[in-house]
Structures are given as C-alpha cells and as structure tokens.
C-alpha cells in the first residue's frame, strides 16, 4: 500500500508539472508574438474579439482585482461580526439556527445567485445595467460577496470555536466582560485564521466566472457600451476559448491569463499557509 501511494503521488506531481509546463510554454509565446515593439505584453489586446477591444490584459487584471477586493472588503467585516456573534453572544438555540441557515446558503449555486442578482439589481421593466463604470464594477463585487459570505462565516465559526475554553475561562476569572474576552482573547487568538480564511475567499473570487459572465452576457444582449463592462480573468478565458483560433496571438494570450491566475492562486495559498504556521496562528 505504501508503494502504491508513492507511485500515485509521483504520477500526480508529474501530471501537474506537465500541465504547468505546457501553460508556461504557451504563455511565453504571447510575449514573443507581439506585432508592435512599442506595446508591452501586459498592454496587448485581450482575446475577446472586436466587441471588447478595449480590454487589454492590464485591463482584465485590473478589473479582476477591483471586483475581487471589493467583494472581500464587503465580506470580511460583516463576516467577522457575524461569526463572533454566533460563537460568543447568540444563545445556543439561535446559534444552531444561524449555523444551519449558513450551511443552506453555502449550497446555493453561483448561477442562481447571478440570476437573482440580475433580477434585483436591474429593472425588470427595461432590464438595463447601471450606466456608470462604478456601478458596473460594484454589481459583480456585491454578487460575489453574497456567494462567498456563507462559506467564509462558516469557516470562521469553526476557527473561533476551536479557541480553547481555558483562554476564555482565564479572562472571566480575572473579571473580564464578554466584550473584553472577545476583544483581548478570542479575536487575537483567531485573527491569523480569519485572515487566512479571507485569503482563501479572495482566491475563490479570483477564480469565479459564472456570475460575471452572466452580467457580461446581459450587457451584450442589451447592446450596452462594452468598454464599461468589467471582465475578470476567468471570464476572459471562457469568452476567449470560443473566439480565438489556435496558434494566434489571442490563443497564446489565453494561456498568459491562465498563468496569471495560477500564480495568484499559489501566492494566496502560500500566504494563507504561512499565516497559520506562525506561533500566533496555533493554539499553545
């Protein structure tokens, strides 16, 4: 059994290295296939066709960061407050009800959230998108925040519940109030795990495509200004696969976008692991 496990691990690593090597090889072709020496690879037109000619690789990366960080900025403070309330303040029966509701909400597909978001954010009579660029960026950020909120809160509740009761008992024995215990004991002990959960949520948002894709499809149907439509990296890859030909600049740009996503995913995962590996991230 040990030999089979080692063989399976070696094959898995080899397959992953082949995939990464292929993506890296194809992505480098996007740097060598530039037609204008005055244009950097990050400013080359994206692989989305003439309808989205304003969306360069730099624009795609910028849209992804704005939408993803916007969603996480909405989720983190609200999620931390909800998790602290459920674990430290709410009565046991209410805490159990709220935990059950979060599990149900976390099972809702992102397709449903995207569809409901379109119906709520856009008028059902004329079905028009918000005209401003800020509105176009805020809409997917809010919908993505709704999608990751239940998972973030559930994960954070598990981390807060893992804080040893002896920590809290010591605080109460010294005359600390429930608020003092949360402020000086529970939250400092769980803070590294909370930040790690936030980074994991950011990683999930960066790889999410369906919600933004639905918004882009609606904007194209209504013939809205394409230059205002926020398109994230995963959405660009989805749209590009149906509009580019092999061995073209757009084809190689798709692999460049995939490489950017791969590096961002690894960086966030590594940072989250480092945070929880510090002595402050472990119960001692």
BALOBA-1460 file (C-alpha; in Angstrom, 3 decimals):
// residues 284
<rec num="1" residu="x" x="0.000" y="0.000" z="0.000"/>
<rec num="2" residu="x" x="2.880" y="2.370" z="0.746"/>
<rec num="3" residu="x" x="4.476" y="1.701" z="-2.646"/>
<rec num="4" residu="x" x="1.187" y="2.339" z="-4.441"/>
<rec num="5" residu="x" x="0.772" y="5.579" z="-2.527"/>
<rec num="6" residu="x" x="4.231" y="6.763" z="-3.538"/>
<rec num="7" residu="x" x="3.594" y="5.860" z="-7.175"/>
<rec num="8" residu="x" x="0.266" y="7.714" z="-7.139"/>
<rec num="9" residu="x" x="1.920" y="10.766" z="-5.562"/>
<rec num="10" residu="x" x="4.728" y="10.746" z="-8.143"/>
<rec num="11" residu="x" x="2.248" y="10.439" z="-11.017"/>
<rec num="12" residu="x" x="0.131" y="13.260" z="-9.612"/>
<rec num="13" residu="x" x="3.135" y="15.570" z="-9.266"/>
<rec num="14" residu="x" x="4.366" y="14.634" z="-12.755"/>
<rec num="15" residu="x" x="0.966" y="15.325" z="-14.295"/>
<rec num="16" residu="x" x="0.753" y="18.677" z="-12.514"/>
<rec num="17" residu="x" x="4.239" y="19.628" z="-13.662"/>
<rec num="18" residu="x" x="3.352" y="18.740" z="-17.257"/>
<rec num="19" residu="x" x="0.241" y="20.935" z="-17.108"/>
<rec num="20" residu="x" x="2.159" y="23.842" z="-15.582"/>
<rec num="21" residu="x" x="4.978" y="23.414" z="-18.098"/>
<rec num="22" residu="x" x="2.541" y="23.434" z="-21.020"/>
<rec num="23" residu="x" x="0.783" y="26.561" z="-19.743"/>
<rec num="24" residu="x" x="4.124" y="28.284" z="-19.197"/>
<rec num="25" residu="x" x="5.358" y="27.312" z="-22.677"/>
<rec num="26" residu="x" x="2.235" y="28.609" z="-24.420"/>
<rec num="27" residu="x" x="2.106" y="31.747" z="-22.262"/>
<rec num="28" residu="x" x="5.663" y="32.742" z="-23.204"/>
<rec num="29" residu="x" x="4.614" y="32.770" z="-26.859"/>
<rec num="30" residu="x" x="2.357" y="35.738" z="-26.108"/>
<rec num="31" residu="x" x="5.488" y="37.747" z="-25.244"/>
<rec num="32" residu="x" x="7.364" y="36.771" z="-28.402"/>
<rec num="33" residu="x" x="4.428" y="37.202" z="-30.771"/>
<rec num="34" residu="x" x="3.883" y="40.923" z="-30.325"/>
<rec num="35" residu="x" x="3.453" y="42.860" z="-33.532"/>
<rec num="36" residu="x" x="4.354" y="46.275" z="-32.144"/>
<rec num="37" residu="x" x="7.617" y="46.815" z="-30.256"/>
<rec num="38" residu="x" x="6.058" y="49.819" z="-28.509"/>
<rec num="39" residu="x" x="3.411" y="47.694" z="-26.755"/>
<rec num="40" residu="x" x="4.252" y="45.668" z="-23.670"/>
<rec num="41" residu="x" x="2.745" y="42.167" z="-23.290"/>
<rec num="42" residu="x" x="0.516" y="43.314" z="-20.459"/>
<rec num="43" residu="x" x="-0.993" y="46.000" z="-22.743"/>
<rec num="44" residu="x" x="-1.734" y="43.726" z="-25.692"/>
<rec num="45" residu="x" x="-5.376" y="43.391" z="-26.746"/>
<rec num="46" residu="x" x="-7.220" y="40.672" z="-24.908"/>
<rec num="47" residu="x" x="-8.524" y="37.556" z="-26.703"/>
<rec num="48" residu="x" x="-12.150" y="38.722" z="-26.674"/>
<rec num="49" residu="x" x="-12.667" y="39.978" z="-30.199"/>
<rec num="50" residu="x" x="-13.573" y="43.428" z="-31.526"/>
<rec num="51" residu="x" x="-16.544" y="43.878" z="-29.178"/>
<rec num="52" residu="x" x="-14.137" y="44.113" z="-26.235"/>
<rec num="53" residu="x" x="-11.087" y="45.553" z="-27.938"/>
<rec num="54" residu="x" x="-10.554" y="47.991" z="-25.057"/>
<rec num="55" residu="x" x="-9.972" y="45.126" z="-22.636"/>
<rec num="56" residu="x" x="-6.222" y="44.628" z="-22.675"/>
<rec num="57" residu="x" x="-4.501" y="42.142" z="-20.389"/>
<rec num="58" residu="x" x="-3.794" y="45.001" z="-17.993"/>
<rec num="59" residu="x" x="-7.469" y="45.971" z="-18.032"/>
<rec num="60" residu="x" x="-8.507" y="42.369" z="-17.349"/>
<rec num="61" residu="x" x="-6.125" y="42.111" z="-14.394"/>
<rec num="62" residu="x" x="-7.313" y="45.468" z="-13.044"/>
<rec num="63" residu="x" x="-10.983" y="44.510" z="-13.331"/>
<rec num="64" residu="x" x="-10.287" y="41.210" z="-11.565"/>
<rec num="65" residu="x" x="-8.509" y="42.915" z="-8.681"/>
<rec num="66" residu="x" x="-11.152" y="45.609" z="-8.255"/>
<rec num="67" residu="x" x="-14.059" y="43.174" z="-8.288"/>
<rec num="68" residu="x" x="-12.326" y="40.594" z="-6.078"/>
<rec num="69" residu="x" x="-11.027" y="43.018" z="-3.457"/>
<rec num="70" residu="x" x="-14.358" y="44.820" z="-3.467"/>
<rec num="71" residu="x" x="-16.164" y="41.569" z="-2.687"/>
<rec num="72" residu="x" x="-13.716" y="40.664" z="0.086"/>
<rec num="73" residu="x" x="-13.914" y="44.138" z="1.628"/>
<rec num="74" residu="x" x="-17.658" y="43.647" z="1.926"/>
<rec num="75" residu="x" x="-17.433" y="40.113" z="3.269"/>
<rec num="76" residu="x" x="-14.620" y="40.392" z="5.808"/>
<rec num="77" residu="x" x="-16.024" y="42.903" z="8.346"/>
<rec num="78" residu="x" x="-19.581" y="41.607" z="8.082"/>
<rec num="79" residu="x" x="-18.425" y="38.000" z="8.238"/>
<rec num="80" residu="x" x="-16.204" y="38.575" z="11.266"/>
<rec num="81" residu="x" x="-19.024" y="40.335" z="13.101"/>
<rec num="82" residu="x" x="-21.490" y="37.538" z="12.265"/>
<rec num="83" residu="x" x="-19.070" y="34.786" z="13.302"/>
<rec num="84" residu="x" x="-18.269" y="36.480" z="16.619"/>
<rec num="85" residu="x" x="-21.961" y="36.980" z="17.335"/>
<rec num="86" residu="x" x="-22.840" y="33.350" z="16.568"/>
<rec num="87" residu="x" x="-19.990" y="31.859" z="18.601"/>
<rec num="88" residu="x" x="-19.749" y="34.272" z="21.533"/>
<rec num="89" residu="x" x="-23.001" y="36.169" z="22.012"/>
<rec num="90" residu="x" x="-26.005" y="34.376" z="20.496"/>
<rec num="91" residu="x" x="-27.965" y="31.906" z="22.656"/>
<rec num="92" residu="x" x="-27.306" y="28.236" z="21.819"/>
<rec num="93" residu="x" x="-30.653" y="27.701" z="20.064"/>
<rec num="94" residu="x" x="-30.229" y="30.811" z="17.898"/>
<rec num="95" residu="x" x="-26.629" y="29.907" z="17.154"/>
<rec num="96" residu="x" x="-27.710" y="26.472" z="15.925"/>
<rec num="97" residu="x" x="-30.397" y="28.015" z="13.690"/>
<rec num="98" residu="x" x="-27.988" y="30.519" z="12.171"/>
<rec num="99" residu="x" x="-25.369" y="27.829" z="11.518"/>
<rec num="100" residu="x" x="-27.965" y="25.733" z="9.724"/>
<rec num="101" residu="x" x="-29.033" y="28.693" z="7.603"/>
<rec num="102" residu="x" x="-25.424" y="29.380" z="6.633"/>
<rec num="103" residu="x" x="-24.951" y="25.781" z="5.516"/>
<rec num="104" residu="x" x="-28.076" y="26.007" z="3.366"/>
<rec num="105" residu="x" x="-26.951" y="29.308" z="1.835"/>
<rec num="106" residu="x" x="-23.477" y="27.968" z="1.107"/>
<rec num="107" residu="x" x="-25.073" y="25.239" z="-1.032"/>
<rec num="108" residu="x" x="-26.808" y="27.732" z="-3.340"/>
<rec num="109" residu="x" x="-25.134" y="27.583" z="-6.803"/>
<rec num="110" residu="x" x="-23.455" y="30.738" z="-8.051"/>
<rec num="111" residu="x" x="-25.608" y="30.537" z="-11.178"/>
<rec num="112" residu="x" x="-28.706" y="31.093" z="-9.052"/>
<rec num="113" residu="x" x="-27.053" y="33.983" z="-7.207"/>
<rec num="114" residu="x" x="-26.061" y="35.588" z="-10.512"/>
<rec num="115" residu="x" x="-29.561" y="35.248" z="-11.937"/>
<rec num="116" residu="x" x="-31.256" y="36.597" z="-8.800"/>
<rec num="117" residu="x" x="-28.731" y="39.412" z="-8.671"/>
<rec num="118" residu="x" x="-29.533" y="40.439" z="-12.226"/>
<rec num="119" residu="x" x="-33.250" y="40.491" z="-11.423"/>
<rec num="120" residu="x" x="-32.695" y="42.512" z="-8.239"/>
<rec num="121" residu="x" x="-30.048" y="44.974" z="-9.410"/>
<rec num="122" residu="x" x="-31.518" y="45.673" z="-12.827"/>
<rec num="123" residu="x" x="-35.002" y="46.934" z="-13.529"/>
<rec num="124" residu="x" x="-37.354" y="44.156" z="-14.583"/>
<rec num="125" residu="x" x="-39.102" y="46.541" z="-16.937"/>
<rec num="126" residu="x" x="-36.239" y="47.714" z="-19.142"/>
<rec num="127" residu="x" x="-33.521" y="45.329" z="-17.834"/>
<rec num="128" residu="x" x="-30.822" y="47.975" z="-18.192"/>
<rec num="129" residu="x" x="-27.488" y="47.811" z="-16.400"/>
<rec num="130" residu="x" x="-26.229" y="50.693" z="-14.276"/>
<rec num="131" residu="x" x="-24.798" y="53.264" z="-16.709"/>
<rec num="132" residu="x" x="-21.749" y="54.270" z="-14.663"/>
<rec num="133" residu="x" x="-18.459" y="52.419" z="-14.581"/>
<rec num="134" residu="x" x="-18.596" y="52.368" z="-10.777"/>
<rec num="135" residu="x" x="-21.987" y="50.683" z="-10.885"/>
<rec num="136" residu="x" x="-20.760" y="48.146" z="-13.402"/>
<rec num="137" residu="x" x="-17.862" y="47.216" z="-11.086"/>
<rec num="138" residu="x" x="-19.898" y="47.297" z="-7.873"/>
<rec num="139" residu="x" x="-22.606" y="44.940" z="-9.152"/>
<rec num="140" residu="x" x="-20.409" y="41.838" z="-9.631"/>
<rec num="141" residu="x" x="-18.499" y="42.658" z="-6.422"/>
<rec num="142" residu="x" x="-21.713" y="42.622" z="-4.387"/>
<rec num="143" residu="x" x="-22.946" y="39.405" z="-6.033"/>
<rec num="144" residu="x" x="-19.612" y="37.669" z="-5.467"/>
<rec num="145" residu="x" x="-19.660" y="38.837" z="-1.848"/>
<rec num="146" residu="x" x="-23.065" y="37.201" z="-1.416"/>
<rec num="147" residu="x" x="-21.705" y="33.995" z="-2.958"/>
<rec num="148" residu="x" x="-18.684" y="33.656" z="-0.648"/>
<rec num="149" residu="x" x="-20.231" y="35.095" z="2.539"/>
<rec num="150" residu="x" x="-21.785" y="31.855" z="3.921"/>
<rec num="151" residu="x" x="-18.619" y="29.829" z="3.336"/>
<rec num="152" residu="x" x="-16.404" y="32.489" z="4.913"/>
<rec num="153" residu="x" x="-18.583" y="32.808" z="8.018"/>
<rec num="154" residu="x" x="-18.894" y="29.023" z="8.423"/>
<rec num="155" residu="x" x="-15.138" y="28.570" z="8.169"/>
<rec num="156" residu="x" x="-14.504" y="31.385" z="10.632"/>
<rec num="157" residu="x" x="-17.012" y="29.950" z="13.109"/>
<rec num="158" residu="x" x="-15.028" y="26.710" z="13.139"/>
<rec num="159" residu="x" x="-11.830" y="28.623" z="13.867"/>
<rec num="160" residu="x" x="-13.414" y="30.678" z="16.655"/>
<rec num="161" residu="x" x="-14.962" y="27.563" z="18.198"/>
<rec num="162" residu="x" x="-11.514" y="25.969" z="18.290"/>
<rec num="163" residu="x" x="-10.197" y="28.616" z="20.690"/>
<rec num="164" residu="x" x="-9.581" y="26.704" z="23.950"/>
<rec num="165" residu="x" x="-12.163" y="27.305" z="26.659"/>
<rec num="166" residu="x" x="-9.316" y="27.755" z="29.144"/>
<rec num="167" residu="x" x="-8.398" y="31.025" z="27.391"/>
<rec num="168" residu="x" x="-11.897" y="32.391" z="27.927"/>
<rec num="169" residu="x" x="-12.159" y="30.986" z="31.457"/>
<rec num="170" residu="x" x="-8.996" y="32.821" z="32.429"/>
<rec num="171" residu="x" x="-10.449" y="36.078" z="31.130"/>
<rec num="172" residu="x" x="-13.695" y="35.643" z="33.054"/>
<rec num="173" residu="x" x="-11.798" y="34.619" z="36.193"/>
<rec num="174" residu="x" x="-9.912" y="37.907" z="36.056"/>
<rec num="175" residu="x" x="-13.184" y="39.827" z="35.889"/>
<rec num="176" residu="x" x="-13.312" y="40.380" z="32.168"/>
<rec num="177" residu="x" x="-16.637" y="41.039" z="30.492"/>
<rec num="178" residu="x" x="-17.809" y="39.129" z="27.387"/>
<rec num="179" residu="x" x="-16.719" y="42.074" z="25.242"/>
<rec num="180" residu="x" x="-13.289" y="42.131" z="26.913"/>
<rec num="181" residu="x" x="-12.948" y="38.393" z="26.269"/>
<rec num="182" residu="x" x="-13.797" y="38.825" z="22.592"/>
<rec num="183" residu="x" x="-11.536" y="41.830" z="22.191"/>
<rec num="184" residu="x" x="-8.451" y="40.612" z="24.043"/>
<rec num="185" residu="x" x="-8.691" y="36.802" z="23.948"/>
<rec num="186" residu="x" x="-10.918" y="35.274" z="21.268"/>
<rec num="187" residu="x" x="-10.272" y="37.613" z="18.363"/>
<rec num="188" residu="x" x="-6.468" y="37.930" z="18.785"/>
<rec num="189" residu="x" x="-6.188" y="34.137" z="19.043"/>
<rec num="190" residu="x" x="-8.277" y="33.537" z="15.899"/>
<rec num="191" residu="x" x="-7.090" y="36.551" z="13.872"/>
<rec num="192" residu="x" x="-4.447" y="34.701" z="11.804"/>
<rec num="193" residu="x" x="-7.012" y="32.080" z="10.859"/>
<rec num="194" residu="x" x="-9.526" y="34.794" z="9.986"/>
<rec num="195" residu="x" x="-7.042" y="36.479" z="7.647"/>
<rec num="196" residu="x" x="-6.220" y="33.089" z="6.120"/>
<rec num="197" residu="x" x="-9.932" y="32.473" z="5.543"/>
<rec num="198" residu="x" x="-10.159" y="35.881" z="3.880"/>
<rec num="199" residu="x" x="-7.282" y="34.997" z="1.558"/>
<rec num="200" residu="x" x="-8.975" y="31.713" z="0.713"/>
<rec num="201" residu="x" x="-12.161" y="33.616" z="-0.121"/>
<rec num="202" residu="x" x="-10.150" y="36.007" z="-2.293"/>
<rec num="203" residu="x" x="-8.679" y="33.020" z="-4.119"/>
<rec num="204" residu="x" x="-12.159" y="31.663" z="-4.743"/>
<rec num="205" residu="x" x="-13.420" y="35.012" z="-6.030"/>
<rec num="206" residu="x" x="-10.493" y="35.370" z="-8.428"/>
<rec num="207" residu="x" x="-11.393" y="32.025" z="-9.973"/>
<rec num="208" residu="x" x="-15.155" y="32.607" z="-10.126"/>
<rec num="209" residu="x" x="-16.537" y="33.096" z="-13.635"/>
<rec num="210" residu="x" x="-20.259" y="32.410" z="-13.837"/>
<rec num="211" residu="x" x="-21.600" y="35.494" z="-12.030"/>
<rec num="212" residu="x" x="-19.549" y="37.999" z="-14.018"/>
<rec num="213" residu="x" x="-20.189" y="36.003" z="-17.186"/>
<rec num="214" residu="x" x="-23.944" y="36.353" z="-16.695"/>
<rec num="215" residu="x" x="-23.581" y="40.120" z="-16.309"/>
<rec num="216" residu="x" x="-21.443" y="40.347" z="-19.449"/>
<rec num="217" residu="x" x="-23.961" y="38.317" z="-21.419"/>
<rec num="218" residu="x" x="-26.785" y="40.605" z="-20.324"/>
<rec num="219" residu="x" x="-24.783" y="43.679" z="-21.279"/>
<rec num="220" residu="x" x="-24.078" y="42.266" z="-24.742"/>
<rec num="221" residu="x" x="-27.731" y="41.384" z="-25.276"/>
<rec num="222" residu="x" x="-28.808" y="44.920" z="-24.361"/>
<rec num="223" residu="x" x="-26.092" y="46.411" z="-26.622"/>
<rec num="224" residu="x" x="-24.527" y="48.368" z="-23.799"/>
<rec num="225" residu="x" x="-21.129" y="50.022" z="-24.014"/>
<rec num="226" residu="x" x="-18.624" y="47.165" z="-23.941"/>
<rec num="227" residu="x" x="-15.830" y="49.394" z="-22.683"/>
<rec num="228" residu="x" x="-17.648" y="49.740" z="-19.335"/>
<rec num="229" residu="x" x="-18.242" y="46.013" z="-18.840"/>
<rec num="230" residu="x" x="-15.924" y="44.570" z="-16.161"/>
<rec num="231" residu="x" x="-14.416" y="41.327" z="-17.368"/>
<rec num="232" residu="x" x="-12.345" y="39.239" z="-14.977"/>
<rec num="233" residu="x" x="-9.612" y="36.818" z="-15.960"/>
<rec num="234" residu="x" x="-11.753" y="33.630" z="-15.754"/>
<rec num="235" residu="x" x="-14.496" y="35.259" z="-17.826"/>
<rec num="236" residu="x" x="-11.942" y="36.373" z="-20.412"/>
<rec num="237" residu="x" x="-10.722" y="32.784" z="-20.693"/>
<rec num="238" residu="x" x="-14.282" y="31.485" z="-21.127"/>
<rec num="239" residu="x" x="-15.139" y="34.067" z="-23.775"/>
<rec num="240" residu="x" x="-11.785" y="33.738" z="-25.497"/>
<rec num="241" residu="x" x="-11.993" y="29.986" z="-25.990"/>
<rec num="242" residu="x" x="-14.969" y="30.462" z="-28.300"/>
<rec num="243" residu="x" x="-13.499" y="33.307" z="-30.347"/>
<rec num="244" residu="x" x="-9.809" y="32.582" z="-30.933"/>
<rec num="245" residu="x" x="-8.020" y="30.259" z="-33.307"/>
<rec num="246" residu="x" x="-5.044" y="28.060" z="-32.355"/>
<rec num="247" residu="x" x="-1.558" y="29.491" z="-32.821"/>
<rec num="248" residu="x" x="-2.786" y="33.087" z="-32.868"/>
<rec num="249" residu="x" x="-1.889" y="35.946" z="-30.526"/>
<rec num="250" residu="x" x="-5.266" y="35.652" z="-28.799"/>
<rec num="251" residu="x" x="-4.724" y="31.931" z="-28.296"/>
<rec num="252" residu="x" x="-1.412" y="32.488" z="-26.537"/>
<rec num="253" residu="x" x="-2.883" y="35.351" z="-24.508"/>
<rec num="254" residu="x" x="-5.402" y="32.911" z="-23.031"/>
<rec num="255" residu="x" x="-2.532" y="30.892" z="-21.599"/>
<rec num="256" residu="x" x="-0.972" y="34.077" z="-20.255"/>
<rec num="257" residu="x" x="-4.213" y="34.803" z="-18.402"/>
<rec num="258" residu="x" x="-4.259" y="31.252" z="-17.081"/>
<rec num="259" residu="x" x="-0.672" y="31.610" z="-15.889"/>
<rec num="260" residu="x" x="-1.542" y="34.833" z="-14.052"/>
<rec num="261" residu="x" x="-4.436" y="33.072" z="-12.314"/>
<rec num="262" residu="x" x="-2.217" y="30.117" z="-11.433"/>
<rec num="263" residu="x" x="0.454" y="32.331" z="-9.879"/>
<rec num="264" residu="x" x="-2.121" y="34.378" z="-7.952"/>
<rec num="265" residu="x" x="-3.759" y="31.206" z="-6.633"/>
<rec num="266" residu="x" x="-0.430" y="29.794" z="-5.478"/>
<rec num="267" residu="x" x="0.636" y="33.073" z="-3.867"/>
<rec num="268" residu="x" x="-2.601" y="33.397" z="-1.883"/>
<rec num="269" residu="x" x="-2.492" y="29.755" z="-0.811"/>
<rec num="270" residu="x" x="1.135" y="30.050" z="0.297"/>
<rec num="271" residu="x" x="0.452" y="33.267" z="2.205"/>
<rec num="272" residu="x" x="-2.516" y="31.705" z="3.995"/>
<rec num="273" residu="x" x="-0.377" y="28.725" z="4.996"/>
<rec num="274" residu="x" x="2.374" y="30.999" z="6.270"/>
<rec num="275" residu="x" x="-0.055" y="32.991" z="8.395"/>
<rec num="276" residu="x" x="-1.428" y="29.905" z="10.148"/>
<rec num="277" residu="x" x="2.062" y="28.409" z="10.521"/>
<rec num="278" residu="x" x="3.256" y="31.250" z="12.772"/>
<rec num="279" residu="x" x="3.159" y="30.632" z="16.537"/>
<rec num="280" residu="x" x="0.340" y="33.177" z="16.741"/>
<rec num="281" residu="x" x="-1.720" y="31.021" z="14.387"/>
<rec num="282" residu="x" x="-1.595" y="27.910" z="16.570"/>
<rec num="283" residu="x" x="-3.132" y="27.181" z="19.945"/>
<rec num="284" residu="x" x="-0.404" y="26.781" z="22.539"/>
